[in-house]
């Protein structure tokens, strides 16, 4: 109990308040109001406008990719990325059970089925070893790709998620997937600004998907982005997310089923102002992470830090408790005393809609599920 009380005091000291401390709130310290007023004055508040274009170019530059597509949220970004990569109804997608539900939902929206594989303890993200082990047992290479010998369904994508902004072991994972002819889509919803071996997350897979929800490191209120180094694929993504409308001076021509997933110019204006401050936010969070790390070293609680050859954005910072009882006690005491903390997500196969999905033993995921707690991580 003394360790919990000292943690509460330390967090309140960091945020210089005795009031309620949220888990993660947006910080508006730049041109947000200016750009929003400009957008309102322009009357271009919906899906066409200068800030949508600016947002896409800025995301291309940040992620070092050839094409970015602004969309309405991160879930839509994943769903469309999966369609672009060739995921069809009845297919399977390899992913992790330790994730936010949007990862699995985006697969289901394509009428595909998630296959849940274990994570690595160090990254909390999809394990290349777990993927390799699964494919050695169940994978079967055919002329048109990889199939699951047990279900006879095509495994048409692999969807790792960079948990809390900590990059997965991308080189190893992509190498395994290449051997089995399985394209990789990165769920980078939480990892804007994170790097793996000096390159931005989201740029390694065939496509990457980002979220700009209100609780993310950079927010547009609601919004997402698809990024890719395949320009033609990106152009297809733009076309699909803008109702698959063929350009014409006045006729409405749509030649396939598309989506009304366009990011409004109002949201893009907010995002552009936020993206201008991304480096400041990242530095601010890294300083807080160092202070947390130093504090928890002396308290006997493990603070989660970035792995070698990576640079995490420390979107949500987290600690690892000794067991589930200690986790539950920590959650109860901190929340009662005005410090918002949250457990890591329930594993996806514990949810009723995904309980029958194929999975492996989930040894690491279940270990982490019982121990990981997020602590206040807002920009100070």
N, C-alpha and C positions, 0 to 999 in steps of 0.2 A: 504493500500500500504506500509506503514512503516513496518508492520509485515513481509511482503514479502521481503522487502529489507534487513531487519535485518536477516531473515532466509538465504537469499543468502549469506550474509557476513559471517554468522556463519558456513555454509557448506564449504565455501571457506577457512575459517580458519582451519576447521577440516582437510581438505585435503591439506592445505598449498600450494595453487596455485591460481592464477588468471586466469588460462586457463580453457578450457572446462572440466567439471566434469561429467563423465559418470554415469549411474545408478548403474551398477555392472560389474566390470571387474575381470578377473582371476588374482591371485597373484602367481607367480612362484618363490618361494624362497627356494626350497629344491632340491631334486634329479632328477628333471624333465629331464634336459639335459643328465645327466649320464645314467638314465634308457633308454632314447630314443636311445642314441648312442649304448648302450649294445644290444638293440633290433635290430637295424640296422645291427650291426656286426654279430649277431647270424643268420641273414637272415630270422628269423621267425617273419615276420612283419604282417602276416595275422591272421587268426582266431585260430591258434594253437600256443601256446607258454607259457613260464613259467609265464609271467606276467598276463595272463588271469587267470591261476590257482591261483596265489597269490592274485589277485584282488577279486576273489570269496571267498577265505578263509578270507580275511580282512573284506569283507562286512558281512560275517557270524558273525565274532567277534564283529563288531561295532553294528550290529542290534540284536545281541543275538538270532540268528536264526540257524536252523539246515542245511539249504541249501540256497546258493545264486547262481544265474545264470546270467552271464554277457551277455548283449544284446546290440544291436546297438544304441538304444535310449530309452527314458522313455516312449514314446508312444507305442513302440513295447512291452515294459515290461507290460504295462497295458493290451494291447490286448491279449497277451499270457496268462496273469494271469486270465483274464476273460474266456478264453477258458478252462484253467485248472480247473476252478471252476464249469464249466458246462454250461456256457452261450452259447446258440445255436441260430441259425437263427430264427427270429420271437419272441424271448424272449424280456423281458424288464429289464432294470437295473435302480435302484433308484440312483440318483446322484444330484449334485447341479448345478444350472444355473450360479452361481457366481464362475467361474473357467476359466482356460485357455482352449482353444478349444480342445487341445489334449485329455482331459478327455472324452468329448463327441465323438470325432472322433474315439477313441479306441473302444468305444461301437459300433459305426456304422460299423467299420471294421469287427466286428463279425456278421454283419447283424442283430444286435439287436437294440432296440429303447431306448433312454434315457427317463426317467421320471424325470422332474426337480422339486426338492423340496427345501424349503427355508433353509437359513443358520441361525445360531445364531449370534447375534450382537457382542458378546464378542470374538468368535473365527473366525468369518467370514467363517466358515466351516459348513458342513451339520448338520442340527439341529435334534437331536433325537426326539424332540417334534413334529417337522414337519413330520418326517417319521412315527411316531406313529399315528398322526392324519390322515395322508393319508391312512395308512393301516387299521385303524378302519373303514374308510368310503369305501375304495375300495378293501381291501385285503380279500381273501378267501382261507382258508387252505384246501388243498386237500391231498390225500395220497402221491403224489410225490412232494409236495411243495406248495408255495404260488402263487396264481393267482390274476390278476386284474379283478374284477367283471365287470368293464366297458368295457374293451377291450378283455377279456377272454384270455389274454396272460399270460404266466408264468413270474413271477418276480424272475429271477434266480440269482440276485446279488445286493448288495448295494455297491456303490463306492464313499466313502467320499474323499475329497481332503483337505490336510492340508495347507490352504491358507497362502502363504508367510512363511511357517514354523511354524505357530501357530497350535498346535494339536487340533482336534475336541474333543468333549466330548465322548471319545471312550467307556468307560464303559457303559454309558447309551445307546449309539447307538447300540453297540453289543448286549446288553440285549434285546432291542426292536427287532432287527433282529433275534436273537435266538428264541424269542417267535413266530415269523412268519416263521421260517425255511428258512431264507434268509442268505446265506453266505456273509461275508464282505471281500472286497478287498480294501486295502488302497492305494490311490493315494498319495504316499509319495514323489513325484517328487521334491517337494520344501523343504522337512523337514529333510534331512539328518542331524543327530546330535540333533534333537529335541527329547524331552522326555515327556511322559505322566505318571504321578505317578511313576517316577523313571525308566521307561522302554522305550526303543527306539521306536519311531514311525516306522511303517512298520512291527512290530512284533506282533501286536494285531489281525489283520485280518487273514483269512486263507492264504492270500498272501499279500505281499506289493510290490510296484513298485517305483523305484527311477530313477531320471534323473541325468546325468552328462554332460549336455549341457554346452556350453562355458560361460553362465551367471550364472551357479549354484554355490553354496558355494564351491564345489569341482568339478573340470571339468576334463573330459578325451577328450575334444574337441567335441566329440559326443559319447554318450554311455548311457547305462541304466543298471538296475539290477532288477531281481525278487528275493524276499526273502520269505522264508516260514519255519515254524516249522514242516511241513509234508515232511519228507525226500523223500518219494516216489513221491509225487507231484512235488517236486523240480527236481528230476531226470527226470520225464516226461517233465518238462519245458526245461531242457537242451537238451533232445532228440528232442523235437519239434522245438527248435530254431536253431538246427544244421541240418536242412533239414530232420529230422526224418530218419536218416541213421542208420541202424543196423550195429554194429561193425563187420568187416570181414577183413581178411588180405589183400584182393585185390578186392573183388566184390563190386559193388554198389547196395546195397539193401535198398530200402525205402518202408516201409509198410503202411504209411499213409501220408496225406498232411502235410508237415512241412513248416518251414520258414527259409530263409537264413538271420537270425537275429543275427549272431555271431559278438561279439565285436572283432575287430582286436587287435593283440598283441601290436601294436604301441599305440593304445588308452589306453589299459590296463596298459602299462608302465607309461604313463602320469598320469592315475588315481591312481596308487599305490603310486607315489611320492606325489600326492596331498593328499591322505588319510593319509599319515604320518604326515601331518600338520593340520589335521582337528581340533584337540583340540586347537591349536594355533589360527586358524581362528575363532573358536567359541568364545574364550576368547576376541579376538580383537573386534569382532562384539558386544559382550555384553558390553564392555567398551564404544564403540561408541553409543550404544542404551541408556546407562545411561546418556551420555552427551547430546544426543538429548532430552531425557525425561526431564532433568533439564532445558534445554533451552526453550522448548515449554511450560512448565508449566508457565513460566513468560511471554510468548507471547500470551497466550490465545488460542492456537491451541492444539488440542488433539493429543498426540503421542500414537500410539498403542503399548501396552505392553502385555507380556505373561499373561495368566490366572492362577489362583491358581492351584497348584499341577501339573503345567507343566513347562517345560524349552524349550523355543523357540530358534531356531538357528538364528533368526533375519536375515534370508536370504535377503529379501527385507523389509526394514523398511518403515513404512507408517504413514501418518497423516490423521486426519479426519477434513475436513473443515465444515463450518456451513451449506452450501447449494451448489447447482450446480453452481450458479453464482460465488461464492467465489472460488470454485474448478477451474473453467475455467480461472479465472483471475490469480490464483496462477500458473497454468500450463503455461499460456502464458508468464507471467513475468519471471519465472525462466528459461524457455527454451530460451527465447530471450537473457537472460543475462548469458548464458553459463552453467547453472546448469540443468542437465538432470533430469526431473521428468516425471512421467507417471501416467495416471489414472488407476484404477482397470479395469478389462476387461468388455467389453459389456456382458450383460447376454446372455446366449446361445440361448434362445428363440427369441432373436432379430436378430439372424443370419438366412438367408433364408433357409438353409438346416435343421434347427431344429425348425422352427416357428410353426409347427403343433404338436409338442410333448406335451403330457399331462404335466400339471404343476399345482402347487398350487398358492396362491396369491402373493408370493414372496415379502412380505412387507419389511422384513429386507434386502433382497438382493437388492431391488430397492433403499432403503435408502442408503446403502453402495455404490452402483454404482454411485450415485450422489455426493459422498463426499470423497471417499478414494483416496489418491495420494501417490505414492511411491517416496521416496527421495533417493539420493545417499547412497549406502549401502556397497560399496566395502571394503574389508580389507585394512586398512591404512598401 
